[in-house]
Amino acid sequence: KLYEENIGLINGVVAEWLIEISQTIDYNLFKKAIEIATDRGKCNKGYVSGIIKQWLDVNIKTLEQLEAYKLQQQYKKKDVKTNGSSTKRTKQFEQQIPVDDEKDEEYYRLLKECERLSRE
């Protein structure tokens, strides 16, 4: 339904692709790809497929992993600007994060996910 409302009719080829994608990535990540495509005015299967392929190329299969990856990329950009050591900065950053509430815990968890993704 999401695909039909935003991209177009589903034929046999698209149906097979949707089944394959639904077994590969989670629904929320698929929804994010549709949102990106529609926001950019690129409402076609090829564009959505390209977005998903880029994510799969870096082993992103859930929206949570995408958010962690984005945080990781932002962190790397900051690290490059300061010419600091990534490992050293991560340890310093972890020490500064108080784990007092759910938001802090979620941020800390995403930071750990970033570290895990960077090792893969």
C-alpha positions in Angstrom: 0.0 0.0 0.0 2.8 2.4 0.9 4.5 1.7 -2.4 1.3 2.2 -4.4 0.4 5.4 -2.6 3.8 7.0 -3.2 5.5 5.4 -6.2 2.9 3.7 -8.4 1.1 0.5 -9.4 2.6 -2.9 -8.5 3.2 -5.2 -11.4 4.7 -8.7 -11.3 8.3 -7.5 -11.3 7.7 -4.9 -8.6 5.8 -7.4 -6.5 8.7 -9.8 -6.6 11.1 -7.0 -5.7 8.9 -5.9 -2.8 8.8 -9.5 -1.4 12.6 -9.7 -1.7 13.1 -6.4 0.0 10.6 -7.2 2.8 12.8 -10.2 3.6 16.0 -8.2 3.6 15.2 -4.9 5.4 12.6 -3.9 7.9 9.5 -2.0 7.1 10.5 1.3 8.8 13.7 1.4 6.7 11.7 0.8 3.5 9.3 3.6 4.6 12.3 5.9 5.0 13.5 5.1 1.5 10.1 5.9 0.1 10.1 9.2 2.1 13.5 10.2 0.8 12.4 9.4 -2.8 9.2 11.4 -2.6 10.9 14.3 -0.8 13.3 14.5 -3.7 10.6 14.1 -6.3 12.1 10.8 -7.6 9.0 8.7 -7.3 10.1 5.5 -9.1 11.3 2.0 -8.2 14.8 2.6 -9.5 15.4 5.5 -7.2 14.0 3.7 -4.1 16.0 0.6 -5.1 19.2 2.7 -5.4 18.7 4.2 -1.9 18.2 0.7 -0.4 21.2 -0.7 -2.3 23.4 2.0 -0.8 22.2 1.1 2.6 22.7 -2.6 2.0 26.2 -2.0 0.7 27.2 -0.8 4.2 25.1 -3.5 5.9 22.2 -1.3 7.0 19.0 -3.3 7.3 17.0 -1.4 10.0 16.1 2.2 10.6 18.0 2.0 13.9 21.1 1.0 12.0 20.7 3.8 9.6 20.4 6.3 12.5 23.5 4.8 14.1 25.4 5.1 10.7 24.4 8.7 10.3 25.7 9.5 13.8 28.9 7.7 13.0 29.3 9.7 9.8 28.7 13.0 11.7 31.2 11.9 14.4 33.8 11.1 11.8 33.4 14.5 10.1 33.9 16.2 13.5 36.9 14.0 14.1 38.5 14.9 10.8 38.0 18.6 11.4 39.7 18.4 14.8 42.5 16.0 13.5 42.0 13.9 16.7 42.2 10.2 17.1 38.8 8.5 16.6 39.3 5.9 19.3 40.6 8.5 21.8 37.7 10.8 21.0 35.2 8.0 21.4 36.5 7.1 24.8 36.5 10.8 25.9 33.0 11.1 24.5 31.7 8.0 26.3 33.1 9.4 29.6 31.1 12.6 29.0 27.8 10.9 28.4 25.7 10.6 31.6 23.3 7.7 31.4 20.5 9.3 33.4 17.5 9.1 31.3 16.1 7.2 28.3 17.4 9.8 25.7 20.9 9.5 27.1 20.7 5.7 27.1 19.5 5.7 23.5 22.3 8.0 22.4 24.9 5.9 24.2 23.4 2.7 22.6 23.5 4.4 19.1 27.1 5.4 19.7 28.0 1.7 20.5 26.1 0.7 17.4 28.3 3.1 15.4 31.4 1.6 16.8 30.1 -1.9 15.9 29.3 -0.9 12.3 32.7 0.7 11.8 34.3 -2.6 12.7 32.2 -4.6 10.1 
